[in-house]
Structures are given as C-alpha cells and as structure tokens.
Amino acid sequence: MSRFWSPIVHGLNPYVPGEQPKLANLVKLNTNENPYGPSPKVLEAIRLGTSDTLRLYPDPNATALKQAIADYYHVNSAQVFVGNGSDEVLAHVFHAFFQHEAPLLFPDISYSFYPVYCQLYQIDYQTLPLSDEFEIRVDDYFRDNGGIIFPNPNAPTSRLLTLVEIEKLLKNNTESVVVIDEAYIDFGGESAISLVDQYPNLLVTQTLSKSRSLAGLRIGFAIGHPDLIEGLIRVKDSFNSYPLDSLAIKAGVAAFEDIAYFEQTCQKVISSREWVISELKALGFIVLPSGANFVFVRHPENDAAKLFAGLREEGVIVRHFKQERIEQYLRITIGTKEENQQLLAVMDTLV
C-alpha cells in the first residue's frame, strides 16, 4: 500500500527506540529507565484522578502542571511549555525554530532522533564531531547556523558540559535558537534553566521520564522566553491542542511537589553509578565520565558486540550502537543494587 504514501514518507528513516523485550527475570539496562518507581504521592494523585471526570477533556493549557514547573524552577508560567513526552516537545521545537536556510548544528554522536526530525521537517543540518574524548567543543559552533541543539549530558556518551561553556556558546550565538536537551540533567548536572532570563534565544527541554520515574506517562516540557513558548504553542495548537491527559497533569504536579522523594531517588542513582563505575574499572573497562543515569564504556581487550551478546544470553540487556566511532562502546543504565550486581557478575565471566 506504499503507493498511497506522500513522497516524503518514502525517504524517512524512523527513530528506533531501545528494545522492550518481554522476557521473565530480565535485567533491563538498555533504555535508561529509573530503577525506582514514581513518588507514592504521584500514584495517589493518579488514583484520585480516576473518576467520572475522565469523560471530560483535560485542560488544554495544563495550567496546574505549568505552574508547578514554574514554581520549582522559579520562572513565570508563561515561560513553560508542556507536551506528550520531551520527544513531542522536541518535534515542535524543530518545526517552530529550525526551518531556515542555514543548517541546524548538533554533535555527530548524539540523540539519534535529531536527524529523524530533520528528515521529517526537511531541515538542513550539519553534525560537528565530538572531541577524541567525546566532549562537545562549543567553539566549533561559532559559525553560521539556523539553530543549535544538543543533549546535556550528551547521549549516549554521558559527558556533561558546564554552564560556563554553555554561556560561552550563548554569548557567541545570539541570532538563532539554542536548545539544551536536559533529559538527564538531574543526575549530577546544573540546569541551564538558570540562564533563560538572560538569553532570549535559549530554550531548555526536560522530561519526567528519567529522574521522576514517569516514562510510562509521557510528560515533557520546555522553559524559555515567552516569545519562544508562544511559538511552540502555535505549533502545538495546530497539531494537537490536548497533548497531556488529565492523569498525566495530576501526576506531573505531584511529582514536582514531592521534592524529598525526587532528591532521594536521584541520589540513590548517583551513588549506584559511582559504585558501578569503580567496579567496571576494576574489570578493566574504560568508562567515560558520566553525569547521567547511565555509563558509556568499552573494554580494550573485548569486542563490544560480543560482550553485548554474552550479557544478553545471561538475561542482561544493555545498549550497543553500531555507529562507527562508538561501535566498541556499550551504554549501560544504572539499575537497582541487585541489577547492578548481576550485571557485574556476568561481566566478570565475560572479560
């Protein structure tokens, strides 16, 4: 039936998400999900929200959630945009801000959805190589562009860029939108949201999927100058004016209100990450510095594809990328204490 497709569809290479296998007793460390469940207050908010009112449309503005996010980050609610997961938010970002004659710039090793969006919206782009140590070099971005986007920490390489470097980029790039994609920022980084009032071309995106354990509800947001937010709203309301359902809005509000639970679980992940790093190094792995809830590693004496297959045979799933520069690396999500121990026990038999 492909003869009925629009011409652009034939050329699309869709994003391939991490595998979601349906196997029992699986140690699933391939999609960067939080090993700890949502706040009990989130679950209670969802329970209370499951009533006859679900027959009604949700608030199209998600006013309560925008206000909760604004209160948490000390910004005005007019600076907040919300969407159905940060992937939808990013799709609107590409549509609203990056369709220009000059190319969009992002790293050669980065979130693989970026080139997919460029295909979909027919955006010209250039990828700029990370350093040999897989760091973003902001000086490379001091060139003509139709926008700049990168994750911080970068995915899948896990490396974190400091706010000093981000501000250096913003000072040298004032004529196009700069988007910092902060899906993993809560695991050790400092958010660029603190800079949005100084730089009207800065937009910061985040998700509740990782640090707030709500991947199953699909809640994402962006914070920036009200003019940028208005542009996103215009695109959203031309696409889907009710992106977040009532339960997601209530759950998101509760997640931001339970600061103690959020901080506790983030710290548990960070502590586990540092322990996993030390144990992997003891096994001979080279581990990149990580500011995320995953680590990016290689073993100088063992092929990554073979390690990936060996782990899988023992019921441990991690992520292996076939991209040339990183084909010898594995991306490993930080799990519970028991999952991390099982990962390391299997690794010990393989290396």
Backbone hydrogen bonds, N-H to C=O, Kabsch-Sander energy under -0.5 kcal/mol:
donor,donor_aa,acceptor,acceptor_aa,energy
4,F,1,M,-2.2
5,W,2,S,-1.6
9,V,6,S,-1.2
10,H,6,S,-0.7
10,H,7,P,-0.7
11,G,7,P,-0.6
11,G,8,I,-0.8
12,L,9,V,-1.2
23,L,21,P,-0.7
26,L,23,L,-0.7
27,V,315,G,-3.1
28,K,26,L,-0.9
29,L,27,V,-1.0
29,L,317,I,-2.6
34,N,209,S,-0.6
42,V,39,S,-1.0
43,L,39,S,-1.7
44,E,40,P,-2.1
45,A,41,K,-2.0
46,I,42,V,-2.2
47,R,43,L,-2.2
48,L,44,E,-2.6
49,G,45,A,-1.3
50,T,46,I,-0.8
50,T,47,R,-0.9
51,S,49,G,-1.8
54,L,51,S,-1.9
55,R,52,D,-1.7
56,L,53,T,-2.1
62,A,59,D,-1.3
66,K,62,A,-2.6
67,Q,63,T,-2.3
68,A,64,A,-2.0
69,I,65,L,-2.5
70,A,66,K,-2.7
71,D,67,Q,-2.8
72,Y,68,A,-1.9
73,Y,69,I,-2.2
74,H,70,A,-0.9
75,V,70,A,-2.1
79,Q,76,N,-2.3
80,V,77,S,-1.6
81,F,222,A,-2.7
83,G,220,G,-2.5
85,G,83,G,-2.1
88,E,84,N,-0.5
88,E,85,G,-0.5
89,V,85,G,-1.7
90,L,86,S,-2.9
91,A,87,D,-2.1
92,H,88,E,-2.2
93,V,89,V,-2.0
94,F,90,L,-2.7
95,H,91,A,-2.0
96,A,92,H,-2.6
97,F,93,V,-2.5
98,F,94,F,-1.4
100,H,98,F,-1.6
104,L,124,D,-2.7
105,L,147,G,-2.4
106,F,126,Q,-1.6
108,D,128,L,-1.9
110,S,108,D,-0.6
114,Y,111,Y,-1.7
116,V,112,S,-0.6
117,Y,113,F,-2.5
118,C,114,Y,-2.0
119,Q,115,P,-2.1
120,L,116,V,-2.5
121,Y,117,Y,-2.7
122,Q,118,C,-0.5
122,Q,119,Q,-0.7
123,I,118,C,-2.5
126,Q,104,L,-3.0
128,L,106,F,-1.9
131,S,135,E,-2.5
134,F,131,S,-2.2
138,V,136,I,-0.8
140,D,137,R,-1.6
141,Y,138,V,-1.8
142,F,139,D,-1.6
143,R,141,Y,-2.2
146,G,103,P,-2.7
147,G,103,P,-0.5
148,I,177,V,-2.2
149,I,105,L,-2.2
150,F,179,V,-1.6
152,N,181,D,-2.1
154,N,159,R,-2.9
158,S,154,N,-2.4
166,I,162,T,-2.0
167,E,163,L,-2.8
168,K,164,V,-1.8
169,L,165,E,-2.0
170,L,166,I,-2.2
171,K,167,E,-2.4
172,N,168,K,-1.1
173,N,170,L,-0.8
178,V,201,N,-2.7
179,V,148,I,-3.0
179,V,177,V,-0.5
180,I,178,V,-0.5
180,I,203,L,-2.3
181,D,150,F,-2.4
181,D,179,V,-0.6
182,E,180,I,-1.0
182,E,205,T,-2.9
183,A,181,D,-0.6
185,I,182,E,-0.9
187,F,184,Y,-1.8
188,G,185,I,-0.8
189,G,185,I,-2.0
191,S,189,G,-0.5
194,S,191,S,-0.9
195,L,192,A,-2.4
196,V,193,I,-1.4
198,Q,195,L,-1.1
199,Y,195,L,-1.5
202,L,199,Y,-1.9
203,L,178,V,-2.6
204,V,223,I,-2.5
205,T,180,I,-2.3
206,Q,221,F,-2.7
208,L,219,I,-2.5
213,S,210,K,-1.3
214,L,208,L,-2.2
215,A,209,S,-0.8
217,L,214,L,-1.6
218,R,214,L,-1.0
220,G,83,G,-2.3
221,F,206,Q,-2.4
222,A,81,F,-2.7
223,I,204,V,-2.5
224,G,79,Q,-2.0
225,H,202,L,-0.6
228,L,225,H,-0.9
229,I,225,H,-2.1
230,E,226,P,-2.5
231,G,227,D,-1.6
232,L,228,L,-2.0
233,I,229,I,-2.4
234,R,230,E,-2.2
235,V,231,G,-1.7
236,K,232,L,-3.0
237,D,233,I,-2.9
238,S,235,V,-0.9
239,F,236,K,-1.6
240,N,236,K,-3.6
249,I,245,D,-2.1
250,K,246,S,-2.1
251,A,247,L,-2.8
252,G,248,A,-2.7
253,V,249,I,-2.1
254,A,250,K,-2.2
255,A,251,A,-2.4
256,F,252,G,-1.8
257,E,253,V,-1.6
258,D,254,A,-1.7
259,I,257,E,-1.7
262,F,258,D,-1.8
263,E,259,I,-2.7
264,Q,260,A,-2.2
265,T,261,Y,-2.5
266,C,262,F,-2.2
267,Q,263,E,-2.1
268,K,264,Q,-1.8
269,V,265,T,-2.1
270,I,266,C,-2.5
271,S,267,Q,-2.7
272,S,268,K,-2.3
273,R,269,V,-2.6
274,E,270,I,-2.2
275,W,271,S,-1.8
276,V,272,S,-2.8
277,I,273,R,-2.6
278,S,274,E,-1.9
279,E,275,W,-2.3
280,L,276,V,-2.7
281,K,277,I,-2.4
282,A,278,S,-1.6
283,L,279,E,-1.0
284,G,281,K,-1.7
285,F,280,L,-2.4
286,I,298,R,-3.5
287,V,285,F,-0.6
288,L,296,F,-2.3
291,G,158,S,-2.1
295,V,332,I,-2.3
297,V,295,V,-0.5
297,V,330,L,-2.7
298,R,286,I,-2.0
299,H,302,N,-0.5
302,N,299,H,-1.5
307,L,303,D,-2.2
308,F,304,A,-2.9
309,A,305,A,-2.2
310,G,306,K,-2.6
311,L,307,L,-2.6
312,R,308,F,-2.1
313,E,309,A,-2.1
314,E,310,G,-0.9
314,E,311,L,-0.8
315,G,312,R,-2.1
316,V,311,L,-2.6
317,I,27,V,-2.8
317,I,315,G,-0.5
318,V,316,V,-0.6
319,R,331,R,-2.4
321,F,329,Y,-0.6
326,I,323,Q,-1.3
327,E,323,Q,-0.6
327,E,324,E,-0.9
329,Y,326,I,-1.9
330,L,297,V,-2.8
331,R,319,R,-2.8
332,I,295,V,-2.8
332,I,330,L,-0.6
333,T,29,L,-2.1
333,T,331,R,-0.5
334,I,293,N,-2.7
340,N,336,T,-2.9
341,Q,337,K,-2.1
342,Q,338,E,-2.0
343,L,339,E,-2.6
344,L,340,N,-2.4
345,A,341,Q,-2.2
346,V,342,Q,-2.3
347,M,343,L,-2.6
348,D,344,L,-2.2
349,T,345,A,-0.8
349,T,346,V,-0.9
350,L,346,V,-0.9
350,L,347,M,-1.0
351,V,347,M,-1.8
